[in-house]
Amino acid sequence: MTSTLRIQHRTDVHYDGPVIQSFDEVRMTPLYSDSQLIRSTSISILPHPWQFSYVDYWGTQVTSFELHEPHDRLTVNADTTLDIVKLPHVDSGMTLPEVVAGHDRWYEYVVTSAVTDPGDELRERTRELLHDSMTVNQLGHAVSEMIHDEVHYVPGSTRVDTTAQQAWEARSGVCQDIAHLVIGCMRSLGVPTRYVSGYMLPTTDAGLGEPVDGQTHAWVQWWDGAWTGFDPTNMIDSGESHARVGIGREYADVAPFKGVFSGPGVTTTYEAAVIIRKLA
């Protein structure tokens, strides 16, 4: 199944005083891949900066820009139209010993960080899910179900620097936290697992061309002979409603917006809005 989506992502940054200069980068451009065909894409920034684009170490398109004039507001508009093909999700039958044998290839997606470390309790709970005949794909679904059943999705309950352990202890979080938890659990058993950042069309009921309040979203991919995408927040395979922007070890590798500035202003306020239209 194929869908065509237009995704418009606007970010407004307000400073509490004049900023003399700022250095920023955004990751808001969906990836070209075997399941995503980019029809058109653009990023516009006000005030007009000096800018350039590059592909980072993890394969994500980055737009980097600098402003060297006083400003108290910054606006970034990303606009992409793309086709998304839902590829079949097939269980390869790969087992844990087989995937562990390939660690050298995906070592960076096996190492657990302070952000994704699930903690002793959850690490033990994950081990208890294993049985001899379980495939990596079955394990991924079992871990996702465990996290989904116990961690409540509560917007605003965590921050971008909240760790997996903190979210588990609170039993609440957002898609970023749920993805970090699944990643930490899978890596604790030696399964290469990576963080996926992108956009999700939250409903399929809207008419063609009808604007829908969308959202940036996070899900995971685990390695079972190929990268298999799964959305543990919604307990569904990633598909034609998921537009991939970036992949990495954790949120920090694919943050949509990051930057630094200098000047009298000391705090910033961010406002972001995503509008998604299904065109076909």
Summary of the structure (lengths in Angstrom):
residues: 280
radius of gyration: 19.5
end to end distance: 10.8
largest distance: 62.8
contacts: 920
relative contact order: 0.24
helix: 20%
strand: 43%
